[in-house]
Amino acid sequence: MDLNYTKEEQAFRGEVRTFIRDNLPKDIADKVLHHKRLVKDDWVRWQKILYKKGWVAPNWPKEYGGCAWTPIQQHIFEDECGYAGAPRVMPFGLVMVAPVIQNFGSKWQKEYYLPRILSSEDWWAQGYSEPGSGSDLASLKCKAVREGEHYIVNGQKTWTTLGQHADMIFCLVRTDSTVKKQEGISFLLIDMHSPGITVRPIITLDEEHEVNETFFDNVKVPAQNLVGEEGKGWTYAKFLLGHERTGIARVGESKRELEQLKNVAAKQLRNGKPLIEDPRFRDRIIQVEVELMALEITLLRVLSSRSKPGPEASILKIKGTDVQQALTELTMEAMGPYALPFRPETRDAAWHGEPVGPEYAASAAAVYFNYRKTSIYGGSNEIQRNIISQMVLGL
């Protein structure tokens, strides 16, 4: 493959960069670049700006309101957004459930839900993991029983990211307990405002309310919200996870964090010299940079295949999260003792207290803690290695 961007692709990058420079709200970019806490309005505001431009769904087919961009254009767009400090579009609706609805949903589901996802009218959450059913997702127990024109749902989901904001949740539910466990799962779209749904916060290691427990107590769901066929949910779930794992690579964001790491290493002194001049530390930065470059090339190869994501998505997930965690670790090390104080309030955009040490070090510990999860969500890296060994190596 030709690793050089064409003149047209370079011109497109310039167009994207100019648009972001002129339209990304400064207060949102400042939050992202300085690792401040984002609120729902920050994500929605940016998504509506992209929607007005027609750029909110680069991966969607044009018939549903997508951009009809090439995979390289999609990568360029995400690369520039990540590098500039734009918040990620919430993936649960636009990146994850939308392709499932487009490929397996009914005509009504496509006509009703896709425009609402596109315009950010509905905020979606993911209902996959359960207590005891994370890596072994097929063992899930959340149950849906068909009663006339409705399903009655009972059970629990956990790690529901930003579920406190959600209007809708796509859920894997057990509709048949008499067959092989993968064959008894169905894919339901559930209104989060339905009676019987309770959302309880889980406070994570960085003291953030990012994830939740979600309980379903005799929740009534219209049968028309079943995606595809009953009992085929496992097939749709695997299709969705391929899109999720590809997106976890986050190349643009890692490029931004790499540059910030280099800036920190240039400011911090060790033995009277900038840390960036320490050969051992510089070599570790270079190692991560090389791995990031390899990740980007691999991502481009996967995107250029124009087929649905397969086991290659697992490779992207593993290496993408390895790079992200390595960057947070090196940043903590570069900041030295200034990174040790953990003060969650420094992530609030309205906080005006005195940081311990340089201001850029204030949120380092919180970011480090938060990124411990990246090797677990979307299917743990250990599970991804199993997928690669079975589907790529044939072991």
N, C-alpha and C positions, 0 to 999 in steps of 0.2 A: 504494500500500500504506500501511496505517496504521503509522506509525513509533513509536507509543506502545505500551508494554506494557500488556496488560489487567490487571485486578485479580488474576485467577487466575495470570497469569504472574509478577506481582510477588510473590504469595504463594509461588509455587514457588521463586523466587529466594531468598526468606527461608528456606525449608525447606532448600535446598541449602547456603546459607551457614552455617546452624546445624549441619548435619551435618558439614561440613568443619571447622568450629571445634571440634566435640566429638570428632572421630574421626581427623583427620589427625595422625599422630605428630609431636610437636614437633621431634624430631631430624631427621626428613626435611624438614620445612618450613624449618628453619634452614639446611640444606644448600642447598636450592633458592634461598631468598631471598638467601643470601650467596655463591652461585655456587660451592659446594663440590662435590667429586667424589662422585657417587652410585655405589653398588655395586648388584649385581643384587638383593640382598635388599631394598633400599629400594624399588625398583619393584614387586617381587613382593608385599611386605608391603602396600603401598597398594592394589594391584589386588585382593588377597584381602579387604581391608576393603570395597572397593566391591562385590566379588562377593557377600559375605555380605549386604550391603544390597540386592543386586539391581540395582546401578547401574553395573556394570563395562562394559556394552555398550549404551550409549544408542542407537547406530545400528543395532542388530540388530532384526529382527522379533521379536515376542513369542513366536512359535512356536518359536524357537530359544533363548529365554532372554533376549531383549532387553527393553527398558523400555517399548516402545510409546509413547515420547515424541514430541511434535510436533517439527519442526525448530527451532522457537523454544526449546523446553525444552532440546533438545540444546545449542543455542548458549549458553543461560544456564548450564547445568551446566559446560561447558568454560570459559566466561568466568570463573565463580567459582573453579573449580579453578586456572586459570592465575594469576589475580590473588592467590589466597591462598598460592601457593607449593607447591601439590601437584605432584608429578612427573607428567609426561604418561604415560598408559598406553602401554605399548609398542605401537606401531601395527602392527607387522608381522603379528601374529596377529589382534588384535581388529578393526583398521580396514581392513587390506589383504587378507590372504588369506581371512579369514572370509567377506566378501561374495562372493568368487569361488566358494568352496565352496558357499555357500548358493544361488547362482544357476546354477552349472554343474556342481557336484560330484555324485557318485553318492550313492545312499542310504546306502551303507556309509560313505563319507567324511564325510557330514553327521553320522551317528550316532556315529562314532568321534572325529573331530577337533574338532568344534564344542564339545562339553562340555569337552574338555581345554584348548582355547583359553580358554573362559569361566572356568575355574577356575585358570588360570595353571599348569596341570600341564606344559604344553609351552611353551617359549620359542622363538619363530620368528625366522628371519632371511630376508632377501630376496636371491635369486640372480639378478640381472638383468645388471648391468654386467660387462664383461670388458675386458681390455687391448685397446684399439683398437675397442671396441664399447660406447661410452657414449652419446653423443648419437645416433649411428647404431646404435641397439640391434638393429635387424633384421639387422645383419651378424654377429651372435654366432656363435661356432664351437663352443661346448661341445656335445658330441655324445652322443646317446642312441640305442643300437641295440637293437631288440627281439629278444630271444632267448627264445622260449617264453613263460613267464609272468613274465618280468623284462625290464627295460631295463638295459643296461650303459652307464654314463655315464663319459665321459672329457672333461676340459677344465679350465677355470679360471674363477672369478668373482672380481671385485675390489670394493673398497669395501663389504664385507659388514659392515654396522653391527652392532656387539656380537655378531658371530658366535661369539666365544669363549665366549659363554654359551648358545648355541642348542642346542635338542634337535632341531628340524626346520628345513628351509629349503625355500622354494618357488622353483623354478628354471625359467627359460626354457631349453629345450634344442633343438638342431637334430636333428630326426628324419628329415628329407628334404632332400637337397642338390640334387635334380633339378628343383625347382619354384621359382617366385618366392620370394625369400628370406623374405618375411613369411608365406608359406603353408607353409613347412617347419619351423615352430617349434611345440613342444608345451610344456605346462605340467605339471611334475612336482613331487610332494611327496616330499622326500628326508629320511630319518633321518640327522641329523648324526653319530650314533654308528656309522654303517656303516663297515666296513673299507674303506680306500682314500681316506678324506677327511682332508685335512690343512688346518689353519687356521693362517695365519702373520700376525702383527700388522703393521699399518702405523701407524707413529707419526706423528701429524699435527703441524701447525705449532705447536699449543699443547702439544705433548709429551704428548698423551693417547693411550691405546690404545682408540680408539673404533671403528676400522674395520680390516678384515682382507683378506687374500687367501685364497681358498678353492680348494683343488685337489681334483679328482676323478680317481682312478686306478682304472679298472675297478670302479667302484662299482655294486653290484647293487641295483636298485630294483624292488620288486614292481609288476607292470603295473597292479594295482588302484590304485596311487598316481598314475596319469595322470588329470588333471582334464579332464572333457569328452572331446572328440574329439582324436585325434592330428592335428596340423597346424593346430589352431585356437587355439594358444597366444597368437598375436599379438592376437586378439580379446579374450581374457581378460586379457592384459597391459594393454591400453588401458583396459579396464573398471576394473582395479585402480588404474591410475595416476590416474584421475579422483578416486578416494577419497583417494589419497595427497596429491594436490596441493591438494585442498580443505582437508585437515587441516594443511597447512604454513602456512596463514594465521596461526594462533596469536594470535588477537586478545587473549585474556585475558592471555597472557604479555607481550605488547607493552604492554598497559595498565599492568601491574605495573612493567615496565622504564621506562616513561615517568614514572611517579610517582617511581621511584628517581632518575631523571635530574634531575627537578625538585628533589628533596631535596639532591642533590649540588650542583646549581647554586646553591642557597640557602646552602650551607655554604662553598663555595669563594669566595675573594675575588679581585677583579681591580680594580686601582687603588683599593684600600681599600674597595670596595663588593661586596656579593654578586653573583656572576656573573649570577644570574637578573634583576638589574636592568639588565644591559647590553642595550640595545634590539636590537642585532643578534643577539646570542645568543638572547635571548628570542623573537625572530621566527622563528629556525630551529626552536626547540622547538615553537612554535605551528604551524609548517608541518607538522611530523611529526605533531602531534596531529590536525590537520585531515585529513591523509591516513589516519590510523588510523581516524578516525570514518567516513570514506568507505569504507574497507575493510570495516568492520563492517556498514554498510548493504548493501554489495554482497554480503557473505557471507550476510546474512539473506535477501536476494532469491533467491540461488542455493538456499539451504536450503528456502525456501518454495515453490520450483517443484515439489518432490516428484518430480522425475524424476532419472534417474541423471546424475551430473556430466558435463557436456560441455565445450566450449571455455571456458566461464566459469571452470572450475577453473584454467585457465592464467592467467587474469587475477588470480585470488586468489593463485596461487603467486607471480607476479611482484611484485605490490604488497605482499603479506605479507612476502616476503623483503627487499624494498627498505626497508620500514619497520624491520624487525629490524636490518638493517645500519646504517641511519641512526641508530638509537638507540645502538648500540654506539660508533659514531664520535663522536656528540655527548657521550657519557659519557666517553670517553677525553679529548676536548678539554676538558670541564669539569674533569676531575681534574688537568689540566696535567701538570707533571713527575712527580707522584706516580703517574701511570699508566704511566710509561715502564719501570720495572723489571719484567722478566718473570721471575717466580719460580713455576714450576709447583707447587712443594710447598705454596704457600699455599692450593691448592684442596683439600688433604687435610683432612678434618674433624678429624683428630687432631693437626694441626700447631699448635704453640703458640709459634712463633718470633716475632720482632719484625718487623712489616711496615715497609716504607719509606713513611712518611707515614701517613695515616688508614687504618684497617683496611679500610674499605669500598673503598679503591682497590687492595687487594692483588691481586685477581683480574681487574682490568679488562683488562689486556693479554691474558690467556688467553681471556677471553670474546670480546674483539675478534677474535683470531685464529680462534677456533672458528667464529664467525659468518660468516667469509669463504666458507664452504662452502655457505651456504644458497641462494645464487643458482645453484648448480650441481646439487645433488642433486634428485631427483624430476624430472629433465629440466631442463637449463640454461634460464635465462631467455631466452636467445637463441632456443632451440628453441620455447619457449612463445610467443614473438612470431611465429614462423613459423606455429604452429598457429592463432593468432588471425587472422593475415592471410589464411590460407587458408579457415578454417571460419567466421569471423565477417564479415570484410571481403570475402571472395570474390576475393582477389587471386592 
